[in-house]
Amino acid sequence: MGRLRPGRLIEPPPNPYQPSLVAVDKDPQVAALLERYLEGYQVLQAQDMEEVEELTQWHYLMAGSLMAMIPCLPIFFFQKTFVQGAVLTGLKG
């Protein structure tokens, strides 16, 4: 396992609504290269996975997961009603 090092505070992206990309590399030229070719993207540089964890905005990921799950909930809870309705109507072929 990697050892913990004294953490330095990493600033979150200034605009959370702009698409962002995290470059995990110790070479700062990689982030500069990505920034040059990926217009419209905010390139953040991290040197290891600990820094990536600090940069990840978990509240946006959780909100997106919840929004994706909401349409499935009525089907899950009322699946018996849906199946009974399909059985009662029947299909003639």
Secondary structure, DSSP 8 states (H G I E B T S, - for coil): -------------S-TTS-EEEEE-S-HHHHHHHHHHSTT-EEEEESSHHHHHHH--HHHHHHHHHHHHTTHHHHHHTHHHHHHHHHHH----
